[in-house]
Amino acid sequence: MLVNHQPVIESWAWHGPTTDEGVFEQPAMGEVPIVVEHFEIDGFATLRLEIEPVVE
């Protein structure tokens, strides 16, 4: 997964369902491009993307 053209999650090895998490900081308000690449081997794949703000 790329956020603002920077890698946030890279997990390309084969594995069963796994939760990967990434964090990015957005220094200013505005749109940010998000690219999600996903692959499947053996017919079993899941993809779920959740985005939430971190409140400090």
Chimera marker file (.cmm) of the C-alpha trace (Angstrom):
<marker_set name="trace">
<marker id="1" x="0.000" y="0.000" z="0.000" r="1" g="1" b="0" radius="0.5"/>
<marker id="2" x="1.307" y="3.401" z="-0.968" r="1" g="1" b="0" radius="0.5"/>
<marker id="3" x="0.147" y="6.609" z="0.659" r="1" g="1" b="0" radius="0.5"/>
<marker id="4" x="1.235" y="9.830" z="-0.941" r="1" g="1" b="0" radius="0.5"/>
<marker id="5" x="3.590" y="7.743" z="-3.147" r="1" g="1" b="0" radius="0.5"/>
<marker id="6" x="5.399" y="6.301" z="-0.087" r="1" g="1" b="0" radius="0.5"/>
<marker id="7" x="5.240" y="2.601" z="0.947" r="1" g="1" b="0" radius="0.5"/>
<marker id="8" x="3.240" y="2.074" z="4.139" r="1" g="1" b="0" radius="0.5"/>
<marker id="9" x="2.653" y="-1.711" z="3.979" r="1" g="1" b="0" radius="0.5"/>
<marker id="10" x="4.658" y="-4.214" z="1.937" r="1" g="1" b="0" radius="0.5"/>
<marker id="11" x="3.764" y="-7.844" z="2.601" r="1" g="1" b="0" radius="0.5"/>
<marker id="12" x="4.238" y="-9.839" z="-0.616" r="1" g="1" b="0" radius="0.5"/>
<marker id="13" x="5.038" y="-13.300" z="0.828" r="1" g="1" b="0" radius="0.5"/>
<marker id="14" x="2.394" y="-16.040" z="0.652" r="1" g="1" b="0" radius="0.5"/>
<marker id="15" x="0.536" y="-16.489" z="3.958" r="1" g="1" b="0" radius="0.5"/>
<marker id="16" x="-2.952" y="-17.115" z="5.273" r="1" g="1" b="0" radius="0.5"/>
<marker id="17" x="-5.162" y="-14.234" z="6.377" r="1" g="1" b="0" radius="0.5"/>
<marker id="18" x="-3.002" y="-11.776" z="8.263" r="1" g="1" b="0" radius="0.5"/>
<marker id="19" x="-3.579" y="-8.312" z="9.612" r="1" g="1" b="0" radius="0.5"/>
<marker id="20" x="-1.004" y="-5.779" z="8.483" r="1" g="1" b="0" radius="0.5"/>
<marker id="21" x="-1.109" y="-2.250" z="9.822" r="1" g="1" b="0" radius="0.5"/>
<marker id="22" x="0.561" y="0.917" z="8.682" r="1" g="1" b="0" radius="0.5"/>
<marker id="23" x="0.630" y="4.494" z="9.893" r="1" g="1" b="0" radius="0.5"/>
<marker id="24" x="1.220" y="7.656" z="7.924" r="1" g="1" b="0" radius="0.5"/>
<marker id="25" x="1.253" y="11.303" z="8.896" r="1" g="1" b="0" radius="0.5"/>
<marker id="26" x="-0.466" y="13.909" z="6.804" r="1" g="1" b="0" radius="0.5"/>
<marker id="27" x="1.164" y="17.249" z="7.556" r="1" g="1" b="0" radius="0.5"/>
<marker id="28" x="-1.622" y="19.365" z="6.053" r="1" g="1" b="0" radius="0.5"/>
<marker id="29" x="-5.272" y="19.101" z="5.095" r="1" g="1" b="0" radius="0.5"/>
<marker id="30" x="-5.973" y="17.981" z="1.544" r="1" g="1" b="0" radius="0.5"/>
<marker id="31" x="-6.289" y="14.953" z="-0.686" r="1" g="1" b="0" radius="0.5"/>
<marker id="32" x="-3.693" y="12.191" z="-0.498" r="1" g="1" b="0" radius="0.5"/>
<marker id="33" x="-3.381" y="9.457" z="-3.144" r="1" g="1" b="0" radius="0.5"/>
<marker id="34" x="-3.719" y="5.892" z="-1.796" r="1" g="1" b="0" radius="0.5"/>
<marker id="35" x="-2.732" y="2.879" z="-3.936" r="1" g="1" b="0" radius="0.5"/>
<marker id="36" x="-3.566" y="-0.660" z="-2.793" r="1" g="1" b="0" radius="0.5"/>
<marker id="37" x="-2.079" y="-3.620" z="-4.663" r="1" g="1" b="0" radius="0.5"/>
<marker id="38" x="-3.359" y="-7.092" z="-3.824" r="1" g="1" b="0" radius="0.5"/>
<marker id="39" x="-2.503" y="-10.568" z="-5.077" r="1" g="1" b="0" radius="0.5"/>
<marker id="40" x="-3.974" y="-14.034" z="-4.636" r="1" g="1" b="0" radius="0.5"/>
<marker id="41" x="-2.457" y="-17.532" z="-4.736" r="1" g="1" b="0" radius="0.5"/>
<marker id="42" x="-4.443" y="-20.791" z="-4.519" r="1" g="1" b="0" radius="0.5"/>
<marker id="43" x="-7.844" y="-19.085" z="-4.770" r="1" g="1" b="0" radius="0.5"/>
<marker id="44" x="-7.948" y="-17.851" z="-1.160" r="1" g="1" b="0" radius="0.5"/>
<marker id="45" x="-7.592" y="-14.130" z="-0.601" r="1" g="1" b="0" radius="0.5"/>
<marker id="46" x="-9.061" y="-11.423" z="1.581" r="1" g="1" b="0" radius="0.5"/>
<marker id="47" x="-8.660" y="-7.686" z="1.504" r="1" g="1" b="0" radius="0.5"/>
<marker id="48" x="-10.077" y="-5.188" z="3.945" r="1" g="1" b="0" radius="0.5"/>
<marker id="49" x="-8.946" y="-1.591" z="4.195" r="1" g="1" b="0" radius="0.5"/>
<marker id="50" x="-9.861" y="0.584" z="7.147" r="1" g="1" b="0" radius="0.5"/>
<marker id="51" x="-8.760" y="4.180" z="7.523" r="1" g="1" b="0" radius="0.5"/>
<marker id="52" x="-9.191" y="6.098" z="10.728" r="1" g="1" b="0" radius="0.5"/>
<marker id="53" x="-7.676" y="9.263" z="12.148" r="1" g="1" b="0" radius="0.5"/>
<marker id="54" x="-5.385" y="9.114" z="15.115" r="1" g="1" b="0" radius="0.5"/>
<marker id="55" x="-6.472" y="11.611" z="17.728" r="1" g="1" b="0" radius="0.5"/>
<marker id="56" x="-3.768" y="12.763" z="20.103" r="1" g="1" b="0" radius="0.5"/>
<link id1="1" id2="2" r="1" g="1" b="0" radius="0.2"/>
<link id1="2" id2="3" r="1" g="1" b="0" radius="0.2"/>
<link id1="3" id2="4" r="1" g="1" b="0" radius="0.2"/>
<link id1="4" id2="5" r="1" g="1" b="0" radius="0.2"/>
<link id1="5" id2="6" r="1" g="1" b="0" radius="0.2"/>
<link id1="6" id2="7" r="1" g="1" b="0" radius="0.2"/>
<link id1="7" id2="8" r="1" g="1" b="0" radius="0.2"/>
<link id1="8" id2="9" r="1" g="1" b="0" radius="0.2"/>
<link id1="9" id2="10" r="1" g="1" b="0" radius="0.2"/>
<link id1="10" id2="11" r="1" g="1" b="0" radius="0.2"/>
<link id1="11" id2="12" r="1" g="1" b="0" radius="0.2"/>
<link id1="12" id2="13" r="1" g="1" b="0" radius="0.2"/>
<link id1="13" id2="14" r="1" g="1" b="0" radius="0.2"/>
<link id1="14" id2="15" r="1" g="1" b="0" radius="0.2"/>
<link id1="15" id2="16" r="1" g="1" b="0" radius="0.2"/>
<link id1="16" id2="17" r="1" g="1" b="0" radius="0.2"/>
<link id1="17" id2="18" r="1" g="1" b="0" radius="0.2"/>
<link id1="18" id2="19" r="1" g="1" b="0" radius="0.2"/>
<link id1="19" id2="20" r="1" g="1" b="0" radius="0.2"/>
<link id1="20" id2="21" r="1" g="1" b="0" radius="0.2"/>
<link id1="21" id2="22" r="1" g="1" b="0" radius="0.2"/>
<link id1="22" id2="23" r="1" g="1" b="0" radius="0.2"/>
<link id1="23" id2="24" r="1" g="1" b="0" radius="0.2"/>
<link id1="24" id2="25" r="1" g="1" b="0" radius="0.2"/>
<link id1="25" id2="26" r="1" g="1" b="0" radius="0.2"/>
<link id1="26" id2="27" r="1" g="1" b="0" radius="0.2"/>
<link id1="27" id2="28" r="1" g="1" b="0" radius="0.2"/>
<link id1="28" id2="29" r="1" g="1" b="0" radius="0.2"/>
<link id1="29" id2="30" r="1" g="1" b="0" radius="0.2"/>
<link id1="30" id2="31" r="1" g="1" b="0" radius="0.2"/>
<link id1="31" id2="32" r="1" g="1" b="0" radius="0.2"/>
<link id1="32" id2="33" r="1" g="1" b="0" radius="0.2"/>
<link id1="33" id2="34" r="1" g="1" b="0" radius="0.2"/>
<link id1="34" id2="35" r="1" g="1" b="0" radius="0.2"/>
<link id1="35" id2="36" r="1" g="1" b="0" radius="0.2"/>
<link id1="36" id2="37" r="1" g="1" b="0" radius="0.2"/>
<link id1="37" id2="38" r="1" g="1" b="0" radius="0.2"/>
<link id1="38" id2="39" r="1" g="1" b="0" radius="0.2"/>
<link id1="39" id2="40" r="1" g="1" b="0" radius="0.2"/>
<link id1="40" id2="41" r="1" g="1" b="0" radius="0.2"/>
<link id1="41" id2="42" r="1" g="1" b="0" radius="0.2"/>
<link id1="42" id2="43" r="1" g="1" b="0" radius="0.2"/>
<link id1="43" id2="44" r="1" g="1" b="0" radius="0.2"/>
<link id1="44" id2="45" r="1" g="1" b="0" radius="0.2"/>
<link id1="45" id2="46" r="1" g="1" b="0" radius="0.2"/>
<link id1="46" id2="47" r="1" g="1" b="0" radius="0.2"/>
<link id1="47" id2="48" r="1" g="1" b="0" radius="0.2"/>
<link id1="48" id2="49" r="1" g="1" b="0" radius="0.2"/>
<link id1="49" id2="50" r="1" g="1" b="0" radius="0.2"/>
<link id1="50" id2="51" r="1" g="1" b="0" radius="0.2"/>
<link id1="51" id2="52" r="1" g="1" b="0" radius="0.2"/>
<link id1="52" id2="53" r="1" g="1" b="0" radius="0.2"/>
<link id1="53" id2="54" r="1" g="1" b="0" radius="0.2"/>
<link id1="54" id2="55" r="1" g="1" b="0" radius="0.2"/>
<link id1="55" id2="56" r="1" g="1" b="0" radius="0.2"/>
</marker_set>
